[in-house]
Amino acid sequence: MLFPPCQSRTFLPVVALAALSGSLSGGLQGQTREAVLEGELKSLRERLEKLENVAESRKNPGASDVEADRPPAAEGTANHAELPGASPWEREGLETPAPLRGVYDKPFLTSLWRQVHLGGYTELEYHSFEDGILGIPEGFRMHRTNLFLFADILDKVRFGSELEFETEFEGNPSSDIGVAVEMAFIDWVLFEEFKVRGGALLVPLGRINVNHDGPIRELTERPLVSTFVIPTTLTEAGVGAHGRIAATESLSFGYELYAVNGFNLLGENGELAVDPVEKEQLLREGRTSLGGDINSGLASTGRLSAQVFKHLEIGGSWHVGTYDEKGDNVLAIIAGDAALVQTIGPAKLGLEAEIATSEFERDDFAKGAGVPDRFWGYYVQGSLGGMPELFKSVPHVFAGEGSMFNLVLRYDWVDLDGDQGEAIEPGITFRPVTDSVFKFSYKFTQKSLGLRNIPGRVHFDDDGFVFSFSTYF
């Protein structure tokens, strides 16, 4: 025996306890190491997934402006929601200056399951005057609230829609709400340079029609030419294609080409869409129904544009098709537009212009019914924005993201078959943040629309102050 009996009985439990303690300690240390390794593996997997998303988005040349987790924000533009990193939606991007944006450029409120995107905008207005021709009531008006819903249906298939709730004014103030579908389309992306689009389309006639959201515009009312010659908002059912082709890093060309129903201006019984003495409203009231056409002929519409450095865009557009139930007469609307946004030191300079003409072909039947010969008009607008250093010392008021003041001046002119309208409107806007704006202006009407010299027509004093508040949400 190596040890005496008494010592042996005492030592063995001690040895067993020590062995058990060592085993438990080693086991706990092993479990701890395993947990650490699992955490590191999970972290590596997440990083690898992000890198794969970046690599996938960069395979597409049209996606160069889109990051994997979030699209780049415009200077002073807040991204309200995280958008899909590997989504087939290669938006024109919120980095695009507001005057150059398209239907995809919306600061969405939220994203659901990284596939459905919700948002909208609302407008409150005040006018110190009433104008029945322009549909303007005196006083406060909760003008409209629009809702956006966009979705990634499948890889390369997208859906976009906008639903408008607008208070109606038919010569008397009213709480009636009109509901309209401004757009509801499906995009099938074959390539970023070629996408098939079909549904209820915002017709790309001029720049304002596809870029008319209240928070984007610097003045409350839309230009006269974009109200009567191009009856914004113009939505038509149709199908076609669109895309953008990058020629160089600084130059790209865009196009939109669609077949749509066209205008409904004249019935077989010789009845116009409006009373002949209210012909300034003819194109607005003759906008087509989304449910069908009055004749078998389709209309062609589209827009071609060139964009330089995402600061300057020049575009030309058209809408050509028959407008009567017999299909004998053609309406041709041709428009040209330009927009420039340039940063000069701490200031931002903006210039916009649009010109359009509507030419009505008229046989004897159309002349007898009172179809006009020609509508045409244009507007020119300039703005200068920035934030004075003195105001930046009040951070909770003037130091929001994109906070700035803008001085703006617009000149409007239209000639609606001899019925002329002319207005000069200076104003100032304040944006506490990029997506919200307060607008103050004074409208000097030089010539009033509506052939006010016709007996029985009410003359409105259409000079006065205009205020509005508009925001995305």
C-alpha positions in Angstrom: 0.0 0.0 0.0 1.3 3.4 -0.9 -0.7 5.2 1.8 -2.0 4.2 5.2 -5.7 3.2 5.3 -6.9 6.4 7.1 -5.1 8.6 4.6 -6.5 6.7 1.6 -10.1 7.1 2.7 -9.6 10.9 3.1 -7.6 11.5 -0.1 -9.9 9.7 -2.6 -13.0 12.0 -2.1 -10.7 15.0 -2.4 -9.3 13.7 -5.6 -12.8 13.0 -7.0 -14.1 16.4 -6.0 -11.1 18.1 -7.7 -11.7 16.1 -10.9 -15.4 16.9 -10.9 -14.6 20.6 -10.4 -12.1 20.7 -13.2 -14.6 18.9 -15.5 -17.4 21.4 -14.7 -15.1 24.4 -15.1 -13.9 23.1 -18.5 -17.5 22.5 -19.6 -18.6 26.0 -18.7 -15.6 27.5 -20.4 -16.4 25.4 -23.5 -20.0 26.6 -23.5 -18.9 30.2 -23.1 -16.5 29.9 -26.1 -19.2 28.3 -28.1 -21.6 31.2 -27.4 -18.9 33.7 -28.4 -18.2 31.8 -31.6 -21.9 31.7 -32.5 -22.2 35.4 -31.9 -19.2 36.2 -34.2 -20.6 33.8 -36.9 -24.0 35.6 -36.8 -22.2 39.0 -37.1 -20.2 37.7 -40.1 -23.3 36.4 -41.8 -25.0 39.8 -41.4 -22.0 41.6 -42.9 -21.8 39.1 -45.7 -25.5 39.6 -46.6 -25.0 43.4 -46.7 -21.9 43.0 -49.0 -23.9 40.7 -51.3 -26.7 43.3 -51.5 -24.1 46.0 -52.4 -22.6 43.8 -55.1 -26.0 42.9 -56.5 -27.1 46.5 -56.7 -23.9 47.5 -58.5 -24.4 44.9 -61.2 -27.0 47.2 -62.6 -25.5 50.3 -64.2 -28.7 52.3 -63.6 -28.4 51.7 -59.9 -25.2 53.7 -59.4 -27.0 56.3 -57.3 -28.6 53.7 -54.9 -26.9 52.4 -51.9 -27.6 48.9 -50.5 -29.5 49.9 -47.3 -30.9 53.3 -48.1 -31.0 55.6 -51.2 -28.8 58.6 -50.9 -30.6 61.7 -49.5 -30.7 64.9 -51.4 -28.8 67.8 -49.9 -31.2 68.8 -47.2 -33.6 66.0 -47.9 -34.7 63.6 -45.1 -35.3 60.0 -46.0 -38.5 59.1 -44.1 -38.1 55.3 -44.6 -35.5 52.7 -45.2 -36.1 51.3 -48.7 -35.2 47.9 -50.0 -31.5 47.5 -50.7 -31.8 44.8 -53.4 -35.2 46.1 -54.6 -35.7 46.3 -58.4 -36.9 49.8 -57.8 -34.0 51.8 -59.1 -35.7 55.2 -58.4 -34.6 58.4 -60.1 -33.6 59.1 -56.5 -34.3 61.7 -53.8 -30.9 63.1 -54.6 -32.6 64.6 -57.7 -33.5 68.3 -57.2 -37.2 68.8 -56.7 -38.0 70.4 -60.1 -36.5 67.5 -61.9 -38.2 64.6 -60.1 -40.6 62.0 -61.4 -43.3 59.8 -60.1 -40.9 57.5 -58.1 -39.3 60.4 -56.2 -41.5 60.3 -53.0 -40.3 60.6 -49.4 -42.4 57.8 -48.1 -43.7 57.8 -44.6 -43.0 54.1 -43.9 -42.1 50.8 -45.5 -43.8 47.5 -44.7 -41.9 44.3 -45.0 -39.4 46.3 -47.1 -41.7 45.8 -50.1 -44.7 48.1 -49.6 -44.2 51.9 -49.3 -46.8 54.3 -47.9 -46.9 58.1 -47.8 -48.6 61.1 -49.2 -49.0 64.9 -48.9 -51.6 67.4 -47.9 -52.3 71.1 -48.7 -54.1 73.8 -46.7 -54.7 77.1 -48.6 -56.0 80.6 -47.9 -57.0 83.1 -50.7 -58.1 86.7 -50.0 -60.1 86.6 -53.2 -62.5 84.3 -55.1 -62.1 83.2 -58.7 -64.7 80.9 -60.2 -62.8 80.5 -63.4 -59.8 79.0 -61.6 -62.0 77.3 -59.1 -60.7 79.3 -56.1 -62.9 80.0 -53.1 -62.2 82.9 -50.7 -60.9 82.0 -47.3 -59.3 78.9 -46.0 -59.6 75.7 -47.9 -58.4 72.2 -47.1 -57.6 71.7 -50.7 -56.4 68.1 -51.1 -54.8 65.1 -49.4 -53.1 62.5 -51.6 -52.0 59.1 -50.6 -49.2 57.1 -52.2 -48.9 53.3 -52.2 -45.9 51.7 -54.1 -44.9 48.1 -54.0 -42.3 45.6 -55.2 -44.5 42.8 -56.4 -41.8 40.5 -57.8 -38.3 40.9 -58.9 -38.5 43.4 -61.8 -42.2 44.1 -61.3 -43.3 47.3 -59.5 -46.6 48.9 -58.7 -47.2 52.7 -58.1 -50.4 54.5 -57.2 -51.7 57.9 -56.0 -55.2 58.5 -54.7 -56.5 62.1 -54.4 -59.1 63.4 -51.9 -60.0 67.0 -53.0 -62.6 69.5 -51.9 -64.8 70.5 -54.7 -65.7 74.1 -55.5 -68.5 74.8 -58.1 -69.0 78.4 -57.4 -70.0 77.9 -53.8 -68.0 76.7 -50.8 -68.7 73.1 -50.1 -67.5 70.3 -47.9 -68.0 67.8 -50.7 -64.9 65.6 -51.3 -64.0 64.3 -54.8 -62.0 61.1 -54.9 -59.9 60.4 -58.0 -57.1 58.0 -59.0 -54.2 60.1 -60.2 -52.1 57.1 -61.1 -52.2 53.4 -60.7 -49.6 51.6 -62.9 -47.5 48.5 -63.2 -43.9 48.6 -64.3 -42.1 45.6 -65.8 -38.4 46.3 -65.8 -36.7 44.5 -68.6 -33.7 46.8 -68.4 -33.2 50.2 -66.7 -33.1 51.6 -70.2 -36.4 49.9 -71.1 -39.4 49.4 -68.8 -42.9 48.5 -69.9 -45.7 50.5 -68.1 -49.4 50.1 -68.2 -52.4 51.4 -66.2 -53.7 54.8 -65.1 -50.8 57.0 -66.2 -49.8 60.5 -65.4 -49.4 61.7 -69.0 -45.9 63.1 -69.4 -47.2 66.3 -71.1 -44.8 69.0 -69.9 -42.9 68.8 -66.6 -45.6 70.0 -64.2 -48.1 67.2 -64.9 -45.8 64.5 -63.5 -44.2 66.7 -60.9 -47.0 68.7 -59.3 -46.9 67.7 -55.6 -47.7 70.6 -53.3 -44.5 70.4 -51.2 -42.3 70.6 -54.3 -43.9 73.7 -55.9 -42.7 77.1 -54.7 -46.1 78.8 -55.3 -49.6 77.7 -54.3 -51.4 77.7 -57.6 -50.2 75.9 -60.7 -49.3 78.0 -63.7 -52.1 79.0 -66.1 -50.6 77.1 -69.0 -50.4 74.0 -66.9 -54.1 74.5 -65.8 -55.8 75.2 -69.1 -53.6 74.4 -72.1 -52.1 71.3 -70.4 -55.0 70.4 -68.1 -53.0 69.2 -65.1 -53.6 66.8 -63.5 -54.1 64.7 -66.7 -54.5 61.0 -66.1 -55.3 58.5 -68.9 -55.5 54.8 -69.2 -52.8 53.4 -71.5 -49.7 51.4 -72.1 -46.2 52.1 -73.3 -42.5 52.2 -72.3 -40.1 54.5 -70.6 -36.5 54.6 -69.5 -33.3 56.6 -69.1 -30.1 56.1 -71.1 -26.8 57.3 -69.7 -24.6 58.7 -72.5 -21.8 59.9 -70.1 -21.5 60.4 -66.4 -22.8 63.9 -66.8 -25.4 63.5 -69.6 -28.4 61.2 -69.8 -31.5 61.0 -72.0 -35.0 60.0 -70.9 -38.1 59.0 -72.8 -41.7 58.1 -72.2 -43.9 56.8 -75.0 -47.6 55.7 -74.5 -50.8 54.9 -76.3 -53.8 56.3 -74.5 -57.5 57.0 -75.1 -57.3 60.7 -75.8 -59.7 63.6 -75.1 -63.6 63.5 -75.1 -64.5 67.0 -76.3 -67.4 66.6 -78.9 -70.3 64.2 -79.1 -72.1 63.0 -82.3 -75.0 65.4 -81.5 -72.7 68.4 -81.6 -72.6 68.9 -77.8 -69.4 70.2 -76.4 -68.0 69.0 -73.1 -68.7 72.5 -71.7 -71.0 75.4 -72.5 -69.5 77.3 -75.5 -69.2 80.5 -73.3 -67.0 78.6 -70.9 -64.6 77.3 -73.6 -61.5 78.1 -71.4 -62.6 74.9 -69.4 -62.9 72.7 -72.5 -59.7 70.7 -72.1 -60.1 70.4 -68.3 -63.7 69.1 -68.7 -62.8 67.0 -71.8 -60.2 64.9 -70.0 -60.9 61.2 -70.8 -62.5 58.7 -68.5 -60.4 55.8 -67.2 -63.2 53.5 -68.2 -63.0 53.9 -72.0 -62.9 56.1 -75.1 -65.6 57.8 -77.2 -64.1 56.7 -80.5 -62.0 53.9 -81.9 -58.9 56.0 -82.4 -56.1 56.0 -79.8 -53.9 59.0 -79.0 -50.1 59.1 -78.9 -48.3 60.9 -76.0 -44.8 61.0 -74.8 -41.8 63.1 -73.7 -38.1 63.2 -74.6 -35.6 64.9 -72.3 -32.0 65.5 -71.8 -30.5 65.9 -68.3 -27.0 67.4 -67.5 -25.3 66.8 -64.2 -28.8 66.4 -62.6 -28.9 70.2 -62.5 -30.5 71.1 -65.9 -33.2 69.3 -67.8 -34.8 70.2 -71.1 -37.8 68.3 -72.5 -40.2 68.2 -75.3 -43.6 66.4 -75.2 -46.7 65.9 -77.2 -50.3 64.5 -77.1 -51.9 63.8 -80.5 -55.3 62.1 -81.1 -58.9 62.5 -82.2 -61.2 64.3 -79.8 -64.7 63.8 -81.2 -67.0 60.8 -81.1 -66.9 60.4 -84.9 -63.1 60.4 -84.9 -62.9 63.1 -87.7 -60.9 65.8 -85.9 -57.4 65.8 -84.3 -56.2 67.6 -81.2 -52.4 68.2 -81.1 -50.8 69.5 -77.9 -47.1 70.3 -78.1 -45.1 71.4 -75.1 -41.5 72.3 -74.2 -40.1 72.7 -70.7 -36.8 73.5 -69.0 -35.7 73.5 -65.3 -32.3 74.5 -63.8 -31.3 74.0 -60.1 -27.8 75.3 -59.2 -26.0 75.9 -56.0 -24.0 79.1 -55.9 -22.1 79.4 -52.7 -24.6 79.2 -49.8 -27.5 80.1 -52.1 -29.7 78.0 -54.4 -30.8 79.3 -57.8 -33.9 77.8 -59.5 -35.2 78.6 -63.0 -38.3 77.0 -64.6 -40.2 77.6 -67.8 -42.8 75.8 -69.9 -44.6 76.6 -73.1 -47.4 74.7 -74.7 -49.9 75.0 -77.6 -53.1 73.1 -78.3 -54.2 73.0 -81.9 -57.8 71.9 -82.7 -58.5 70.5 -86.2 -62.1 71.6 -87.1 -64.4 70.5 -89.8 -67.6 72.4 -90.4 -69.4 70.2 -87.8 -66.8 71.1 -85.1 -66.8 74.8 -86.0 -70.6 74.9 -85.7 -70.4 73.2 -82.3 -68.1 76.0 -81.1 -64.8 74.1 -80.9 -62.0 76.7 -80.6 -59.1 77.1 -82.9 -56.0 77.3 -80.6 -55.0 77.5 -77.0 -51.4 78.5 -76.0 -49.4 79.9 -73.2 -46.3 79.8 -71.1 -44.8 80.6 -67.7 -41.3 81.6 -66.5 -40.3 81.3 -62.8 -37.2 82.1 -60.9 -36.3 81.5 -57.3 -33.3 82.2 -55.0 -33.0 80.4 -51.7 -30.8 80.1 -48.6 -30.7 80.6 -44.9 -29.3 83.9 -43.4 -26.6 83.3 -40.9 -28.5 85.4 -38.3 -31.4 83.0 -38.3 -29.2 79.9 -37.8 -28.7 81.0 -34.2 -32.3 79.8 -33.5 -31.7 76.1 -33.9 -35.2 74.8 -33.0 -36.8 77.1 -35.7 -34.4 77.6 -38.5 -31.9 74.8 -38.3 -33.9 71.8 -39.5 -32.6 69.5 -42.2 -33.0 71.5 -45.5 -34.4 74.5 -43.7 -34.3 77.6 -46.0 -36.1 80.7 -47.3 -36.9 81.1 -51.0 -37.7 84.3 -52.9 -39.8 83.4 -56.0 -41.3 85.3 -58.9 -43.5 83.9 -61.7 -44.9 85.4 -64.9 -48.0 83.7 -66.5 -49.5 84.2 -69.9 -52.2 82.3 -71.8 -54.3 83.0 -74.9 -57.3 80.6 -75.0 -58.7 81.4 -78.5 -58.7 85.1 -77.8 -59.5 84.8 -74.1 -56.3 86.1 -72.5 -54.9 85.7 -69.0 -51.9 87.3 -67.6 -50.5 87.4 -64.0 -47.4 88.3 -62.1 -46.9 86.6 -58.7 -44.0 87.4 -56.3 -43.7 85.3 -53.1 -41.6 84.0 -50.3 -41.5 80.4 -49.0 -40.1 79.0 -45.8 -39.2 75.4 -45.4 -38.6 74.3 -41.7 -37.5 71.0 -43.3 -37.2 70.0 -46.9 -40.5 68.2 -47.1 -42.7 70.9 -45.5 -43.3 74.4 -46.8 -45.1 77.6 -45.9 -45.9 79.7 -49.0 -46.8 83.5 -49.0 -47.4 85.4 -52.3 -49.4 88.2 -53.8 -51.1 87.6 -57.2 -51.2 90.7 -59.5 -53.7 89.7 -62.3 -53.0 91.8 -65.4 -55.7 90.1 -67.5 -58.5 88.0 -66.2 -59.7 84.8 -67.9 -63.3 84.0 -68.6 -64.3 86.6 -71.2 -65.7 88.8 -68.4 -67.3 91.1 -70.9 -70.0 88.5 -71.7 -73.4 89.6 -70.2 -74.4 87.5 -67.2 -70.9 86.4 -66.3 -69.7 87.4 -62.8 -66.6 89.5 -62.6 -64.2 88.4 -59.8 -61.6 90.5 -58.2 -58.8 88.0 -58.7 -55.9 90.0 -57.2 -54.9 89.3 -53.6 -52.9 87.4 -51.0 -52.3 83.7 -51.2 -51.0 81.5 -48.4 -50.6 77.8 -48.1 -49.0 75.1 -46.0 -48.1 71.8 -47.6 -46.2 68.8 -46.4 -45.3 65.2 -47.3 -46.0 62.6 -44.7 
